[in-house]
């Protein structure tokens, strides 16, 4: 038998009430799953047990699940075994969060006592989603009851979280937020200062110098954004005592929006992500400016450039040239055919320079080596790292036999057909957004040296 030996993890879970009522002990589940693994030639690499936890409990509170997922992300296992689906999950959202991680690392699972539950068949997925939906309905029903209780507490001004999260200037008395007499004057002074001077950094310095406290920028952000300071929480406009009137709060939000840099309108970078710095290899970033082109109408035009931020911002590169988008676009339109022919010549030279493949072994010889390797691993004579590396090498050797030295080839004929047409006239009618799409569909990368283009790599279609 030449199938790869699968590394399996056993996940077991039982709540205290289930064990007391039905005897679904962790030990019974473990023995059942270990026997299944042995019968199917799997190598058990770990037991992950959540004791006294329900499947409805939040994912973050199930420690064994997180230990298991860490080993999944470290590529330590191939398959997960558990008794039934209700041992694994009972709600849709948590199930698919974990499933995304498993899929990313090619790990599958088996509900041993419920083979009808699986992700491989249409009926299996149907059964799975029905079961999860029923479990999710239970969770949602519980959630609605909790939400009703929380909303009722908020409507009555009651605290619904820990008192450690109360903002600066407040304290908790009898489960309600009230102004803190020790810091109330500081909060009032802060808002008076920022409404007068309209400067956030100066307000931080003012609080530190005036009251000799460690007033942080995190506190600043909270006081500029939290609606508690206008007395509001969710839908209750009178949840707690306010420091600000609605009009003052609106002005605070206006001040808060200052110094936020917004992307300049009208600039679309055609070649973003295509050009690397010839000195440090960093991707060139788009930048630009505006200039007035009509003094009477004040009409402005945007200019786009590409620069190396390792030079402009980090001062770690000597390439200080800014590559003009207009000049690059003009060059490509005038020289696209020539660049395309150069690219085809380079690609052909690379293929011609490839070394011939070495002579391959027969399929029987490779299968015999796989059998010996499996036997050594089962007897514990080799570590998994060595086993996995050798198995993948032999598997790749078998695959190369099936492919018969078939190499991936690229088809660029569509570019040649486009160049034979009068595409420039069509291009000039495109919007800037469509010009960007045009270049990204046509070109994979642009190589530069100094201030000049030294090569263009085109996008092709794969064919056998």
C-alpha positions as CSV (number, residue, x, y, z in Angstrom):
1,X,0.0,0.0,0.0
2,X,1.6,3.2,-1.2
3,X,-0.8,5.8,0.1
4,X,0.7,8.5,2.3
5,X,0.3,7.9,6.0
6,X,-2.0,10.6,7.4
7,X,-1.2,12.5,10.5
8,X,-4.4,12.8,12.5
9,X,-5.5,14.9,15.4
10,X,-8.3,13.7,17.8
11,X,-10.6,16.3,19.1
12,X,-12.9,15.4,22.0
13,X,-15.3,17.6,23.9
14,X,-17.9,17.1,26.6
15,X,-19.9,19.5,28.8
16,X,-20.2,18.8,32.5
17,X,-24.0,18.4,32.2
18,X,-23.7,15.9,29.3
19,X,-21.2,13.7,31.1
20,X,-23.4,13.7,34.2
21,X,-26.6,12.9,32.3
22,X,-25.5,10.7,29.4
23,X,-22.0,9.4,30.3
24,X,-20.4,10.9,27.1
25,X,-17.0,10.9,28.8
26,X,-13.8,12.2,27.2
27,X,-12.2,8.8,27.8
28,X,-14.9,6.9,25.8
29,X,-14.6,9.4,22.9
30,X,-10.8,9.1,22.9
31,X,-10.8,5.3,22.8
32,X,-13.4,5.2,20.1
33,X,-11.4,7.6,17.9
34,X,-8.0,6.0,18.5
35,X,-9.5,2.7,17.4
36,X,-10.8,4.3,14.2
37,X,-7.4,5.8,13.5
38,X,-5.6,2.5,14.0
39,X,-8.1,0.7,11.8
40,X,-7.4,3.2,9.0
41,X,-3.7,3.3,9.2
42,X,-3.5,6.9,10.6
43,X,-0.7,8.2,12.9
44,X,-2.2,10.0,15.9
45,X,-0.1,13.2,16.6
46,X,-2.2,14.7,19.4
47,X,-5.3,14.6,21.6
48,X,-7.1,17.9,22.0
49,X,-9.8,17.9,24.7
50,X,-12.2,20.6,25.8
51,X,-13.6,19.5,29.1
52,X,-16.7,21.1,30.5
53,X,-17.2,23.3,27.4
54,X,-20.4,23.5,25.3
55,X,-20.3,23.7,21.5
56,X,-22.3,26.9,21.8
57,X,-19.6,28.7,23.8
58,X,-17.8,31.4,21.9
59,X,-14.9,30.1,19.8
60,X,-12.3,32.2,21.7
61,X,-13.2,30.4,24.9
62,X,-12.5,26.9,23.6
63,X,-8.8,26.5,24.4
64,X,-8.3,23.1,22.8
65,X,-9.7,24.3,19.5
66,X,-7.1,27.1,19.4
67,X,-4.3,24.7,20.3
68,X,-5.5,22.5,17.4
69,X,-5.7,25.4,14.9
70,X,-2.1,26.5,15.9
71,X,-0.9,23.0,14.9
72,X,-3.0,23.2,11.7
73,X,-1.3,26.5,10.8
74,X,2.1,24.9,11.5
75,X,1.2,22.2,9.0
76,X,1.6,19.4,11.6
77,X,-1.4,17.4,10.6
78,X,-3.5,16.2,7.7
79,X,-6.9,15.2,9.2
80,X,-9.0,15.8,12.3
81,X,-11.2,13.1,13.9
82,X,-14.1,13.7,16.2
83,X,-17.1,11.6,17.3
84,X,-20.1,13.6,16.0
85,X,-20.6,17.1,14.5
86,X,-22.1,18.4,17.8
87,X,-18.7,17.7,19.4
88,X,-17.2,20.1,16.8
89,X,-19.6,23.0,16.3
90,X,-23.3,23.8,16.6
91,X,-23.4,27.1,14.8
92,X,-22.7,28.2,11.2
93,X,-20.5,31.2,11.8
94,X,-17.8,29.6,14.0
95,X,-17.8,26.5,11.9
96,X,-16.9,28.4,8.7
97,X,-14.3,30.6,10.4
98,X,-12.4,27.4,11.4
99,X,-13.2,25.7,8.0
100,X,-11.5,28.6,6.2
101,X,-8.3,27.9,8.2
102,X,-8.5,24.2,7.5
103,X,-9.0,24.8,3.8
104,X,-6.0,27.1,3.6
105,X,-3.8,24.3,5.0
106,X,-5.5,21.3,3.1
107,X,-6.7,19.7,6.4
108,X,-10.0,17.8,6.3
109,X,-12.1,16.3,9.1
110,X,-14.2,13.2,9.7
111,X,-17.2,12.9,12.0
112,X,-16.6,9.2,12.7
113,X,-20.1,8.3,14.0
114,X,-21.8,10.5,11.4
115,X,-20.3,9.7,7.9
116,X,-23.3,11.4,6.3
117,X,-21.9,14.7,7.6
118,X,-19.0,15.8,5.3
119,X,-17.8,18.5,3.0
120,X,-17.0,16.2,0.1
121,X,-20.5,15.4,-1.2
122,X,-23.6,17.3,-2.0
123,X,-25.8,15.4,0.5
124,X,-23.0,15.6,3.1
125,X,-22.9,19.4,2.8
126,X,-26.7,19.5,2.9
127,X,-26.9,17.4,6.1
128,X,-24.1,19.5,7.7
129,X,-25.8,22.8,7.0
130,X,-29.1,21.6,8.3
131,X,-27.6,20.5,11.5
132,X,-25.6,23.7,11.9
133,X,-28.6,25.8,11.1
134,X,-30.6,24.1,13.9
135,X,-27.7,24.7,16.3
136,X,-27.4,28.3,15.1
137,X,-31.2,28.8,15.8
138,X,-30.6,27.7,19.4
139,X,-27.7,30.3,19.7
140,X,-29.8,33.0,18.1
141,X,-32.7,32.4,20.4
142,X,-30.4,32.7,23.4
143,X,-28.8,35.8,21.9
144,X,-32.2,37.5,21.5
145,X,-33.0,37.0,25.2
146,X,-29.6,38.4,26.1
147,X,-30.1,41.4,23.7
148,X,-33.5,42.1,25.2
149,X,-32.0,42.2,28.7
150,X,-29.1,44.4,27.6
151,X,-31.3,46.9,25.7
152,X,-33.5,47.2,28.8
153,X,-30.5,48.0,30.9
154,X,-29.3,50.6,28.4
155,X,-32.8,52.2,28.3
156,X,-32.6,52.6,32.1
157,X,-29.1,53.9,32.2
158,X,-27.6,50.8,33.7
159,X,-24.0,49.7,33.1
160,X,-23.7,46.7,30.7
161,X,-19.9,46.2,30.8
162,X,-17.1,46.2,33.4
163,X,-16.3,49.4,35.3
164,X,-12.7,49.3,34.1
165,X,-13.8,50.5,30.6
166,X,-15.4,53.7,31.9
167,X,-13.9,56.8,30.2
168,X,-11.8,59.5,31.7
169,X,-14.1,61.9,33.8
170,X,-16.6,59.2,34.8
171,X,-17.0,56.7,37.6
172,X,-19.6,54.0,38.5
173,X,-22.0,54.3,41.4
174,X,-24.8,51.8,41.9
175,X,-24.4,50.4,38.4
176,X,-24.6,53.8,36.7
177,X,-22.1,56.2,35.1
178,X,-21.7,59.5,37.0
179,X,-19.2,62.3,36.7
180,X,-16.0,61.7,38.7
181,X,-15.5,64.7,41.1
182,X,-11.7,64.2,41.0
183,X,-11.4,64.5,37.2
184,X,-14.5,66.4,36.2
185,X,-12.7,69.8,36.1
186,X,-10.0,68.3,33.9
187,X,-12.5,67.1,31.3
188,X,-14.3,70.4,31.3
189,X,-11.0,72.2,30.8
190,X,-10.0,69.9,28.0
191,X,-13.1,70.6,26.0
192,X,-12.9,74.3,26.7
193,X,-9.3,74.4,25.4
194,X,-9.9,72.4,22.3
195,X,-13.1,74.3,21.3
196,X,-11.1,77.6,21.7
197,X,-7.8,76.5,20.0
198,X,-9.0,73.8,17.7
199,X,-5.7,71.9,17.9
200,X,-5.5,68.3,19.2
201,X,-1.8,68.0,19.7
202,X,-1.8,71.3,21.7
203,X,-4.7,70.0,23.8
204,X,-2.6,66.9,24.8
205,X,0.3,69.2,25.8
206,X,-2.0,71.5,27.7
207,X,-3.4,68.6,29.8
208,X,0.0,67.3,30.6
209,X,1.5,70.7,31.5
210,X,-1.6,72.0,33.4
211,X,-2.6,69.0,35.4
212,X,0.6,67.0,35.5
213,X,-1.0,63.8,34.3
214,X,0.0,61.2,31.7
215,X,-2.7,62.3,29.2
216,X,-2.2,60.0,26.2
217,X,-3.2,60.3,22.6
218,X,-5.4,57.2,23.2
219,X,-7.4,59.2,25.8
220,X,-7.6,62.1,23.3
221,X,-9.1,59.8,20.6
222,X,-11.6,58.5,23.1
223,X,-12.7,61.9,24.3
224,X,-13.0,63.1,20.7
225,X,-15.0,60.1,19.5
226,X,-17.0,58.7,22.5
227,X,-20.7,59.8,22.6
228,X,-20.7,59.3,26.4
229,X,-19.4,62.8,26.7
230,X,-22.6,64.1,25.0
231,X,-24.6,61.8,27.4
232,X,-25.5,59.3,24.7
233,X,-25.1,55.5,24.3
234,X,-26.7,53.6,21.4
235,X,-30.3,54.8,21.2
236,X,-30.5,56.4,24.7
237,X,-29.7,60.1,24.4
238,X,-29.7,60.5,28.2
239,X,-27.7,57.5,29.2
240,X,-25.3,59.4,31.5
241,X,-24.4,63.0,32.5
242,X,-23.1,65.0,29.6
243,X,-20.1,67.2,29.4
244,X,-21.1,68.7,26.1
245,X,-24.2,70.0,24.4
246,X,-25.2,68.6,21.0
247,X,-23.9,71.8,19.3
248,X,-20.6,71.5,21.0
249,X,-20.3,67.8,20.1
250,X,-20.9,68.7,16.5
251,X,-18.1,71.2,16.6
252,X,-15.8,68.7,18.3
253,X,-16.5,66.3,15.4
254,X,-15.6,69.0,12.9
255,X,-12.3,69.7,14.8
256,X,-11.7,65.9,14.9
257,X,-11.9,65.7,11.1
258,X,-9.1,68.2,10.7
259,X,-5.6,67.1,9.7
260,X,-7.0,64.0,8.0
261,X,-5.3,63.6,4.7
262,X,-7.6,62.7,1.9
263,X,-6.6,61.2,-1.4
264,X,-6.5,63.9,-4.1
265,X,-9.3,63.5,-6.6
266,X,-8.7,63.1,-10.3
267,X,-5.5,61.1,-10.0
268,X,-5.5,57.6,-11.4
269,X,-2.2,55.7,-11.6
270,X,-2.1,53.6,-14.7
271,X,1.1,51.6,-13.8
272,X,0.8,51.1,-10.0
273,X,2.3,47.8,-8.9
274,X,4.2,47.3,-12.1
275,X,7.5,49.2,-11.7
276,X,10.3,48.4,-9.2
277,X,13.1,50.7,-8.2
278,X,16.3,49.9,-10.1
279,X,18.4,50.5,-7.0
280,X,16.6,48.7,-4.1
281,X,13.9,46.7,-5.8
282,X,11.0,48.4,-3.9
283,X,7.8,49.0,-5.8
284,X,7.5,52.6,-7.0
285,X,4.6,54.5,-5.4
286,X,2.3,56.9,-7.1
287,X,2.5,60.6,-6.2
288,X,1.4,63.8,-7.9
289,X,0.7,67.5,-8.0
290,X,-1.6,70.0,-9.6
291,X,-0.9,73.1,-11.6
292,X,-3.2,75.9,-13.0
293,X,-3.4,75.6,-16.8
294,X,-5.9,78.5,-17.3
295,X,-5.4,81.6,-15.2
296,X,-8.8,83.0,-16.2
297,X,-10.9,79.9,-15.3
298,X,-8.5,78.6,-12.7
299,X,-8.7,75.2,-14.3
300,X,-6.1,72.8,-12.9
301,X,-4.5,69.7,-14.3
302,X,-3.2,66.7,-12.2
303,X,0.2,65.2,-12.9
304,X,1.1,61.7,-11.8
305,X,4.6,60.4,-11.1
306,X,6.2,57.2,-9.6
307,X,8.9,57.4,-7.0
308,X,10.8,55.2,-4.6
309,X,9.5,55.7,-1.1
310,X,12.7,54.2,0.2
311,X,14.3,57.3,-1.1
312,X,11.5,59.9,-0.5
313,X,10.5,58.8,3.0
314,X,13.0,56.3,4.5
315,X,16.2,57.8,3.0
316,X,17.5,54.3,2.4
317,X,17.8,54.4,-1.4
318,X,19.7,56.7,-3.8
319,X,17.2,56.5,-6.7
320,X,15.7,60.0,-6.5
321,X,14.1,60.2,-10.0
322,X,10.4,60.7,-10.4
323,X,9.1,58.8,-13.4
324,X,6.4,60.8,-15.2
325,X,3.2,58.8,-16.0
326,X,2.6,61.0,-19.1
327,X,6.0,60.3,-20.6
328,X,5.8,56.6,-19.7
329,X,2.4,56.3,-21.3
330,X,3.7,58.2,-24.5
331,X,6.7,55.9,-24.7
332,X,4.7,52.7,-24.5
333,X,2.2,53.8,-27.1
334,X,5.0,54.6,-29.5
335,X,7.2,51.6,-28.8
336,X,4.8,48.9,-27.8
337,X,5.3,46.7,-30.9
338,X,9.1,46.9,-30.5
339,X,8.9,46.1,-26.8
340,X,6.6,43.2,-27.5
341,X,9.1,41.7,-30.1
342,X,11.9,42.1,-27.6
343,X,9.9,40.3,-25.0
344,X,9.2,37.4,-27.3
345,X,12.9,37.1,-28.1
346,X,13.8,37.1,-24.4
347,X,11.2,34.4,-23.6
348,X,12.4,32.2,-26.5
349,X,16.0,32.5,-25.3
350,X,15.0,31.5,-21.8
351,X,13.2,28.4,-23.1
352,X,16.2,27.5,-25.3
353,X,18.6,27.8,-22.4
354,X,16.7,25.3,-20.2
355,X,18.7,22.1,-19.4
356,X,17.3,18.8,-20.6
357,X,15.6,16.7,-18.0
358,X,17.5,13.8,-16.5
359,X,16.5,10.2,-17.2
360,X,13.5,9.1,-15.1
361,X,13.1,5.9,-13.1
362,X,10.2,3.5,-13.8
363,X,6.9,3.7,-11.9
364,X,7.6,0.3,-10.3
365,X,10.9,1.5,-8.8
366,X,9.3,4.6,-7.4
367,X,6.4,2.7,-5.8
368,X,8.8,0.2,-4.3
369,X,10.7,3.1,-2.6
370,X,7.4,4.6,-1.3
371,X,6.5,1.2,0.3
372,X,9.8,1.0,2.0
373,X,9.5,4.6,3.2
374,X,6.0,4.0,4.7
375,X,7.2,0.9,6.5
376,X,10.1,2.8,8.1
377,X,7.8,5.6,9.3
378,X,5.2,3.1,10.7
379,X,8.0,1.4,12.7
380,X,9.2,4.8,14.0
381,X,12.7,4.5,12.4
382,X,12.4,7.9,10.6
383,X,11.1,11.3,11.8
384,X,8.1,12.9,10.1
385,X,10.1,15.7,8.7
386,X,12.3,13.3,6.8
387,X,9.3,11.1,5.9
388,X,7.3,14.0,4.6
389,X,10.1,15.4,2.5
390,X,11.0,12.1,0.9
391,X,7.3,11.2,0.2
392,X,6.7,14.6,-1.5
393,X,9.9,14.1,-3.6
394,X,8.7,10.6,-4.7
395,X,5.2,11.8,-5.3
396,X,6.5,14.6,-7.5
397,X,8.6,12.1,-9.4
398,X,5.5,10.0,-10.1
399,X,3.6,13.1,-11.2
400,X,6.4,14.1,-13.6
401,X,6.0,10.6,-15.2
402,X,2.3,11.3,-15.8
403,X,3.0,14.7,-17.2
404,X,5.6,13.3,-19.6
405,X,7.9,16.4,-19.2
406,X,5.0,18.6,-20.1
407,X,6.0,22.3,-19.6
408,X,3.7,25.2,-19.0
409,X,3.5,27.5,-22.1
410,X,2.1,30.9,-22.5
411,X,0.1,32.3,-25.4
412,X,0.7,35.9,-26.3
413,X,-1.0,35.9,-29.7
414,X,-3.8,38.1,-28.5
415,X,-1.3,40.9,-28.0
416,X,0.0,40.5,-31.5
417,X,-3.5,40.8,-32.9
418,X,-4.1,43.9,-30.9
419,X,-0.9,45.5,-32.1
420,X,-1.9,44.8,-35.7
421,X,-5.0,46.8,-35.2
422,X,-5.3,50.6,-34.9
423,X,-5.6,50.3,-31.1
424,X,-4.2,53.8,-30.4
425,X,-7.4,55.5,-31.6
426,X,-9.5,53.3,-29.4
427,X,-7.2,53.9,-26.4
428,X,-7.5,57.7,-26.7
429,X,-11.3,57.4,-26.3
430,X,-11.0,55.5,-23.0
431,X,-11.5,57.2,-19.6
432,X,-8.5,57.2,-17.2
433,X,-10.0,54.4,-15.2
434,X,-10.4,52.2,-18.3
435,X,-6.8,53.1,-19.4
436,X,-5.6,51.8,-16.1
437,X,-7.5,48.5,-16.7
438,X,-6.1,48.3,-20.2
439,X,-2.4,48.5,-19.1
440,X,-3.0,46.1,-16.2
441,X,-4.5,43.5,-18.5
442,X,-1.7,43.9,-21.0
443,X,1.5,44.3,-19.0
444,X,2.8,42.4,-16.0
445,X,5.8,44.5,-15.1
446,X,8.0,47.3,-16.5
447,X,11.7,47.3,-15.9
448,X,13.6,50.6,-15.7
449,X,17.3,51.6,-15.5
450,X,18.0,55.2,-14.5
451,X,15.4,57.2,-16.3
452,X,14.7,54.8,-19.2
453,X,12.6,51.8,-19.8
454,X,14.8,48.7,-20.4
455,X,12.1,46.0,-20.6
456,X,8.4,45.3,-20.6
457,X,7.0,41.9,-19.5
458,X,3.6,41.1,-21.0
459,X,0.7,39.0,-19.6
460,X,-0.2,35.9,-21.5
461,X,-2.7,33.0,-21.3
462,X,-1.6,29.5,-20.1
463,X,-2.1,26.6,-22.5
464,X,-0.9,23.0,-22.5
